[in-house]
Amino acid sequence: MDMKIILSGVDQLSWVIVLLLCVTIGLAPFSPPHIIEKLTMLITGTLTQPLDIFDLCFHGFPWIILILKLFVTYNREKKQI
């Protein structure tokens, strides 16, 4: 898939939706956040179970969207200057 299409789709997402996804799915469950637990497992090399890998992808996806949204917005603003 062409990266321009993906970035265009991310650009069309509302900031409210992206932040809401990060706060809900990205941090759930809230004590401790799954994403922190799974990233710790990834760093220590204990992320081996399929369910844990799925959890990392599922809870990490909103954060990837947020990073892409920041990238697209920054580059758009930079070109307008």
GUKOL-534347 format. One record per atom (N, C-alpha, C): residue number from 1; residue in one letter; atom name; x, y, z. Coordinates in Angstrom, 3 decimals. Atoms other than C-alpha are relative to their C-alpha. Example, Ala and Ser with C-alpha at 12.3 -4.5 7.8 and 13.67 -1.06 7.14 Angstrom:
REM GUKOL-534347
pt n 1&res A&atom N&X 0.890&Y -1.190&Z 0.000
pt n 1&res A&atom CA&X 12.300&Y -4.500&Z 7.800
pt n 1&res A&atom C&X 0.900&Y 1.200&Z 0.000
pt n 2&res S&atom N&X -0.820&Y -1.190&Z -0.060
pt n 2&res S&atom CA&X 13.670&Y -1.060&Z 7.140
pt n 2&res S&atom C&X -0.770&Y 1.090&Z 0.730
//
This chain:
REM GUKOL-534347
pt n 1&res M&atom N&X 0.845&Y -1.174&Z 0.000
pt n 1&res M&atom CA&X 0.000&Y 0.000&Z 0.000
pt n 1&res M&atom C&X 0.893&Y 1.241&Z 0.000
pt n 2&res D&atom N&X -0.781&Y -1.215&Z 0.133
pt n 2&res D&atom CA&X 1.266&Y 3.457&Z -0.860
pt n 2&res D&atom C&X -0.021&Y 0.795&Z 1.310
pt n 3&res M&atom N&X -0.111&Y -0.732&Z -1.256
pt n 3&res M&atom CA&X 2.525&Y 5.448&Z 2.146
pt n 3&res M&atom C&X -0.780&Y 1.306&Z -0.026
pt n 4&res K&atom N&X 0.754&Y -1.252&Z 0.105
pt n 4&res K&atom CA&X 0.882&Y 8.639&Z 0.844
pt n 4&res K&atom C&X -1.470&Y -0.221&Z 0.324
pt n 5&res I&atom N&X 1.405&Y 0.311&Z -0.294
pt n 5&res I&atom CA&X -2.527&Y 6.964&Z 1.055
pt n 5&res I&atom C&X -0.197&Y -0.175&Z 1.499
pt n 6&res I&atom N&X 0.087&Y 0.218&Z -1.446
pt n 6&res I&atom CA&X -1.885&Y 5.871&Z 4.644
pt n 6&res I&atom C&X 0.095&Y 1.325&Z 0.737
pt n 7&res L&atom N&X -0.170&Y -1.281&Z -0.673
pt n 7&res L&atom CA&X -0.635&Y 9.305&Z 5.700
pt n 7&res L&atom C&X -1.176&Y 0.933&Z -0.254
pt n 8&res S&atom N&X 1.186&Y -0.799&Z 0.295
pt n 8&res S&atom CA&X -3.585&Y 10.963&Z 3.974
pt n 8&res S&atom C&X -1.171&Y -0.430&Z 0.877
pt n 9&res G&atom N&X 1.057&Y 0.512&Z -0.875
pt n 9&res G&atom CA&X -5.955&Y 8.720&Z 5.899
pt n 9&res G&atom C&X 0.200&Y 0.406&Z 1.441
pt n 10&res V&atom N&X -0.310&Y -0.419&Z -1.372
pt n 10&res V&atom CA&X -4.214&Y 9.484&Z 9.181
pt n 10&res V&atom C&X -0.263&Y 1.494&Z 0.161
pt n 11&res D&atom N&X 0.212&Y -1.441&Z -0.053
pt n 11&res D&atom CA&X -4.351&Y 13.206&Z 8.377
pt n 11&res D&atom C&X -1.480&Y 0.348&Z 0.112
pt n 12&res Q&atom N&X 1.429&Y -0.265&Z -0.038
pt n 12&res Q&atom CA&X -8.129&Y 12.998&Z 7.935
pt n 12&res Q&atom C&X -0.642&Y -0.356&Z 1.341
pt n 13&res L&atom N&X 0.531&Y 0.346&Z -1.311
pt n 13&res L&atom CA&X -8.605&Y 11.529&Z 11.418
pt n 13&res L&atom C&X -0.023&Y 1.234&Z 0.906
pt n 14&res S&atom N&X 0.125&Y -1.097&Z -0.958
pt n 14&res S&atom CA&X -9.774&Y 13.961&Z 14.067
pt n 14&res S&atom C&X 0.979&Y -0.200&Z 1.154
pt n 15&res W&atom N&X -0.886&Y 0.068&Z -1.159
pt n 15&res W&atom CA&X -7.354&Y 14.800&Z 16.891
pt n 15&res W&atom C&X -0.739&Y -0.596&Z 1.201
pt n 16&res V&atom N&X 0.790&Y 0.512&Z -1.124
pt n 16&res V&atom CA&X -10.151&Y 14.020&Z 19.350
pt n 16&res V&atom C&X -0.082&Y -1.518&Z -0.057
pt n 17&res I&atom N&X 0.091&Y 1.451&Z 0.167
pt n 17&res I&atom CA&X -10.566&Y 10.512&Z 17.943
pt n 17&res I&atom C&X 1.338&Y -0.660&Z 0.317
pt n 18&res V&atom N&X -1.328&Y 0.584&Z -0.223
pt n 18&res V&atom CA&X -6.820&Y 9.823&Z 17.961
pt n 18&res V&atom C&X 0.350&Y 0.018&Z 1.492
pt n 19&res L&atom N&X -0.309&Y -0.087&Z -1.430
pt n 19&res L&atom CA&X -6.390&Y 11.050&Z 21.540
pt n 19&res L&atom C&X -0.913&Y -0.887&Z 0.828
pt n 20&res L&atom N&X 0.932&Y 0.877&Z -0.705
pt n 20&res L&atom CA&X -9.489&Y 9.180&Z 22.680
pt n 20&res L&atom C&X 0.431&Y -1.465&Z -0.120
pt n 21&res L&atom N&X -0.513&Y 1.360&Z 0.187
pt n 21&res L&atom CA&X -8.090&Y 5.965&Z 21.184
pt n 21&res L&atom C&X 1.222&Y -0.267&Z 0.878
pt n 22&res C&atom N&X -1.210&Y 0.170&Z -0.826
pt n 22&res C&atom CA&X -4.765&Y 6.519&Z 22.972
pt n 22&res C&atom C&X -0.346&Y -0.135&Z 1.475
pt n 23&res V&atom N&X 0.358&Y 0.020&Z -1.425
pt n 23&res V&atom CA&X -6.417&Y 7.172&Z 26.326
pt n 23&res V&atom C&X -0.773&Y -1.259&Z 0.356
pt n 24&res T&atom N&X 0.805&Y 1.179&Z -0.331
pt n 24&res T&atom CA&X -8.846&Y 4.260&Z 26.112
pt n 24&res T&atom C&X 0.732&Y -1.292&Z -0.355
pt n 25&res I&atom N&X -0.622&Y 1.266&Z 0.421
pt n 25&res I&atom CA&X -7.382&Y 1.397&Z 24.058
pt n 25&res I&atom C&X 1.495&Y -0.008&Z 0.296
pt n 26&res G&atom N&X -1.445&Y -0.065&Z -0.179
pt n 26&res G&atom CA&X -3.784&Y 2.596&Z 24.334
pt n 26&res G&atom C&X 0.468&Y -0.178&Z 1.431
pt n 27&res L&atom N&X -0.403&Y 0.106&Z -1.405
pt n 27&res L&atom CA&X -3.762&Y 2.679&Z 28.124
pt n 27&res L&atom C&X -0.750&Y -1.075&Z 0.780
pt n 28&res A&atom N&X 0.795&Y 0.996&Z -0.718
pt n 28&res A&atom CA&X -6.344&Y 0.012&Z 29.027
pt n 28&res A&atom C&X 0.793&Y -1.273&Z 0.224
pt n 29&res P&atom N&X 0.588&Y -0.434&Z -1.262
pt n 29&res P&atom CA&X -6.319&Y -1.573&Z 31.550
pt n 29&res P&atom C&X 0.891&Y 1.026&Z 0.659
pt n 30&res F&atom N&X -0.695&Y -1.198&Z -0.458
pt n 30&res F&atom CA&X -5.299&Y 1.486&Z 33.477
pt n 30&res F&atom C&X 0.991&Y -0.226&Z 1.131
pt n 31&res S&atom N&X -0.915&Y 0.204&Z -1.115
pt n 31&res S&atom CA&X -3.430&Y -0.076&Z 36.375
pt n 31&res S&atom C&X 0.576&Y -1.408&Z -0.039
pt n 32&res P&atom N&X -0.868&Y -0.866&Z 0.803
pt n 32&res P&atom CA&X -0.800&Y -0.864&Z 35.085
pt n 32&res P&atom C&X -0.424&Y -0.074&Z -1.470
pt n 33&res P&atom N&X 0.358&Y 0.044&Z 1.423
pt n 33&res P&atom CA&X -1.264&Y 0.034&Z 31.404
pt n 33&res P&atom C&X 0.653&Y -1.189&Z -0.703
pt n 34&res H&atom N&X -0.493&Y 1.183&Z 0.721
pt n 34&res H&atom CA&X -0.912&Y -3.038&Z 29.176
pt n 34&res H&atom C&X 1.182&Y 0.339&Z -0.901
pt n 35&res I&atom N&X -1.067&Y -0.362&Z 0.946
pt n 35&res I&atom CA&X 1.299&Y -1.165&Z 26.725
pt n 35&res I&atom C&X 1.351&Y 0.072&Z 0.714
pt n 36&res I&atom N&X -1.248&Y -0.075&Z -0.782
pt n 36&res I&atom CA&X 3.908&Y -0.506&Z 29.440
pt n 36&res I&atom C&X 0.484&Y -1.408&Z 0.333
pt n 37&res E&atom N&X -0.349&Y 1.383&Z -0.335
pt n 37&res E&atom CA&X 3.814&Y -4.138&Z 30.525
pt n 37&res E&atom C&X 0.552&Y -0.739&Z -1.223
pt n 38&res K&atom N&X -0.431&Y 0.714&Z 1.209
pt n 38&res K&atom CA&X 4.155&Y -5.422&Z 26.949
pt n 38&res K&atom C&X 1.316&Y 0.558&Z -0.547
pt n 39&res L&atom N&X -1.279&Y -0.575&Z 0.420
pt n 39&res L&atom CA&X 6.952&Y -2.982&Z 26.079
pt n 39&res L&atom C&X 1.139&Y -0.479&Z 0.899
pt n 40&res T&atom N&X -0.994&Y 0.530&Z -0.935
pt n 40&res T&atom CA&X 8.810&Y -4.123&Z 29.195
pt n 40&res T&atom C&X 0.344&Y -1.441&Z -0.363
pt n 41&res M&atom N&X -0.239&Y 1.388&Z 0.422
pt n 41&res M&atom CA&X 8.364&Y -7.728&Z 28.080
pt n 41&res M&atom C&X 0.819&Y -0.044&Z -1.286
pt n 42&res L&atom N&X -0.749&Y -0.053&Z 1.260
pt n 42&res L&atom CA&X 9.651&Y -6.800&Z 24.609
pt n 42&res L&atom C&X 1.467&Y 0.315&Z 0.256
pt n 43&res I&atom N&X -1.375&Y -0.407&Z -0.309
pt n 43&res I&atom CA&X 12.747&Y -5.121&Z 26.048
pt n 43&res I&atom C&X 0.767&Y -1.121&Z 0.703
pt n 44&res T&atom N&X -0.681&Y 1.063&Z -0.752
pt n 44&res T&atom CA&X 13.517&Y -8.005&Z 28.411
pt n 44&res T&atom C&X 0.068&Y -1.315&Z -0.761
pt n 45&res G&atom N&X -0.049&Y 1.211&Z 0.803
pt n 45&res G&atom CA&X 12.931&Y -10.615&Z 25.705
pt n 45&res G&atom C&X -0.969&Y -1.079&Z 0.429
pt n 46&res T&atom N&X 0.967&Y 0.999&Z -0.463
pt n 46&res T&atom CA&X 9.999&Y -12.343&Z 27.407
pt n 46&res T&atom C&X -1.326&Y 0.082&Z -0.761
pt n 47&res L&atom N&X 1.212&Y -0.130&Z 0.816
pt n 47&res L&atom CA&X 7.399&Y -11.353&Z 24.784
pt n 47&res L&atom C&X -0.010&Y -1.130&Z -1.031
pt n 48&res T&atom N&X -0.062&Y 1.163&Z 0.877
pt n 48&res T&atom CA&X 6.968&Y -14.814&Z 23.286
pt n 48&res T&atom C&X -1.371&Y -0.606&Z -0.289
pt n 49&res Q&atom N&X 1.325&Y 0.582&Z 0.185
pt n 49&res Q&atom CA&X 3.314&Y -15.800&Z 23.664
pt n 49&res Q&atom C&X -0.787&Y 0.764&Z -1.056
pt n 50&res P&atom N&X 0.787&Y -0.673&Z 1.036
pt n 50&res P&atom CA&X 1.001&Y -15.059&Z 20.709
pt n 50&res P&atom C&X -0.978&Y 1.040&Z 0.562
pt n 51&res L&atom N&X 0.941&Y -0.951&Z -0.596
pt n 51&res L&atom CA&X -1.545&Y -13.369&Z 23.005
pt n 51&res L&atom C&X 0.714&Y 1.273&Z 0.449
pt n 52&res D&atom N&X -0.774&Y -1.175&Z -0.410
pt n 52&res D&atom CA&X 1.144&Y -11.052&Z 24.388
pt n 52&res D&atom C&X 0.399&Y 0.846&Z -1.204
pt n 53&res I&atom N&X -0.362&Y -0.727&Z 1.221
pt n 53&res I&atom CA&X 2.272&Y -10.121&Z 20.870
pt n 53&res I&atom C&X -1.227&Y 0.717&Z -0.554
pt n 54&res F&atom N&X 1.246&Y -0.641&Z 0.424
pt n 54&res F&atom CA&X -1.353&Y -9.440&Z 19.899
pt n 54&res F&atom C&X -0.313&Y 1.201&Z 0.885
pt n 55&res D&atom N&X 0.254&Y -1.105&Z -0.931
pt n 55&res D&atom CA&X -1.761&Y -7.284&Z 23.036
pt n 55&res D&atom C&X 0.897&Y 1.196&Z -0.308
pt n 56&res L&atom N&X -0.918&Y -1.091&Z 0.332
pt n 56&res L&atom CA&X 1.317&Y -5.251&Z 22.111
pt n 56&res L&atom C&X -0.472&Y 0.731&Z -1.254
pt n 57&res C&atom N&X 0.495&Y -0.618&Z 1.247
pt n 57&res C&atom CA&X -0.033&Y -4.654&Z 18.607
pt n 57&res C&atom C&X -1.301&Y 0.749&Z 0.237
pt n 58&res F&atom N&X 1.318&Y -0.593&Z -0.240
pt n 58&res F&atom CA&X -3.568&Y -3.921&Z 19.817
pt n 58&res F&atom C&X 0.100&Y 1.290&Z 0.811
pt n 59&res H&atom N&X -0.116&Y -1.178&Z -0.865
pt n 59&res H&atom CA&X -2.593&Y -1.478&Z 22.578
pt n 59&res H&atom C&X 1.015&Y 1.006&Z -0.536
pt n 60&res G&atom N&X -0.984&Y -0.909&Z 0.585
pt n 60&res G&atom CA&X 0.273&Y 0.013&Z 20.553
pt n 60&res G&atom C&X -0.492&Y 0.726&Z -1.234
pt n 61&res F&atom N&X 0.506&Y -0.582&Z 1.235
pt n 61&res F&atom CA&X -1.744&Y 0.760&Z 17.409
pt n 61&res F&atom C&X -0.440&Y 1.461&Z 0.151
pt n 62&res P&atom N&X 0.375&Y -1.413&Z -0.132
pt n 62&res P&atom CA&X -3.316&Y 4.004&Z 18.740
pt n 62&res P&atom C&X 1.203&Y 0.932&Z 0.144
pt n 63&res W&atom N&X -1.197&Y -0.831&Z -0.180
pt n 63&res W&atom CA&X 0.125&Y 5.299&Z 19.711
pt n 63&res W&atom C&X 0.740&Y 0.179&Z -1.324
pt n 64&res I&atom N&X -0.610&Y -0.120&Z 1.330
pt n 64&res I&atom CA&X 1.461&Y 4.576&Z 16.224
pt n 64&res I&atom C&X -0.779&Y 1.006&Z -0.838
pt n 65&res I&atom N&X 0.844&Y -0.964&Z 0.710
pt n 65&res I&atom CA&X -1.489&Y 6.493&Z 14.767
pt n 65&res I&atom C&X 0.291&Y 1.417&Z 0.495
pt n 66&res L&atom N&X -0.310&Y -1.317&Z -0.564
pt n 66&res L&atom CA&X -0.723&Y 9.396&Z 17.137
pt n 66&res L&atom C&X 1.338&Y 0.518&Z -0.526
pt n 67&res I&atom N&X -1.317&Y -0.405&Z 0.505
pt n 67&res I&atom CA&X 2.932&Y 9.473&Z 16.072
pt n 67&res I&atom C&X -0.087&Y 0.388&Z -1.472
pt n 68&res L&atom N&X 0.175&Y -0.336&Z 1.416
pt n 68&res L&atom CA&X 1.943&Y 9.411&Z 12.393
pt n 68&res L&atom C&X -0.760&Y 1.310&Z -0.165
pt n 69&res K&atom N&X 0.785&Y -1.240&Z 0.066
pt n 69&res K&atom CA&X -0.623&Y 12.183&Z 12.983
pt n 69&res K&atom C&X 0.887&Y 1.200&Z 0.338
pt n 70&res L&atom N&X -0.937&Y -1.073&Z -0.349
pt n 70&res L&atom CA&X 2.041&Y 14.329&Z 14.687
pt n 70&res L&atom C&X 0.966&Y 0.271&Z -1.146
pt n 71&res F&atom N&X -0.932&Y -0.121&Z 1.122
pt n 71&res F&atom CA&X 4.442&Y 13.665&Z 11.795
pt n 71&res F&atom C&X -0.651&Y 0.734&Z -1.170
pt n 72&res V&atom N&X 0.708&Y -0.614&Z 1.130
pt n 72&res V&atom CA&X 1.878&Y 14.600&Z 9.138
pt n 72&res V&atom C&X -0.300&Y 1.466&Z 0.297
pt n 73&res T&atom N&X 0.333&Y -1.381&Z -0.373
pt n 73&res T&atom CA&X 0.777&Y 17.729&Z 11.007
pt n 73&res T&atom C&X 1.246&Y 0.877&Z 0.009
pt n 74&res Y&atom N&X -1.241&Y -0.767&Z -0.053
pt n 74&res Y&atom CA&X 4.348&Y 18.864&Z 11.617
pt n 74&res Y&atom C&X 0.498&Y 0.308&Z -1.405
pt n 75&res N&atom N&X -0.476&Y -0.211&Z 1.365
pt n 75&res N&atom CA&X 5.316&Y 18.404&Z 7.977
pt n 75&res N&atom C&X -0.902&Y 0.947&Z -0.795
pt n 76&res R&atom N&X 0.927&Y -0.905&Z 0.674
pt n 76&res R&atom CA&X 2.180&Y 20.181&Z 6.753
pt n 76&res R&atom C&X 0.244&Y 1.441&Z 0.456
pt n 77&res E&atom N&X -0.250&Y -1.342&Z -0.554
pt n 77&res E&atom CA&X 2.842&Y 23.147&Z 9.061
pt n 77&res E&atom C&X 1.342&Y 0.538&Z -0.466
pt n 78&res K&atom N&X -1.340&Y -0.396&Z 0.413
pt n 78&res K&atom CA&X 6.508&Y 23.223&Z 8.085
pt n 78&res K&atom C&X -0.006&Y 0.502&Z -1.449
pt n 79&res K&atom N&X 0.076&Y -0.396&Z 1.403
pt n 79&res K&atom CA&X 5.629&Y 23.504&Z 4.373
pt n 79&res K&atom C&X -0.737&Y 1.319&Z -0.196
pt n 80&res Q&atom N&X 0.765&Y -1.237&Z 0.137
pt n 80&res Q&atom CA&X 3.262&Y 26.432&Z 4.983
pt n 80&res Q&atom C&X 0.812&Y 1.208&Z 0.410
pt n 81&res I&atom N&X -0.823&Y -1.135&Z -0.441
pt n 81&res I&atom CA&X 6.000&Y 28.577&Z 6.523
pt n 81&res I&atom C&X 0.825&Y 0.532&Z -1.131
//
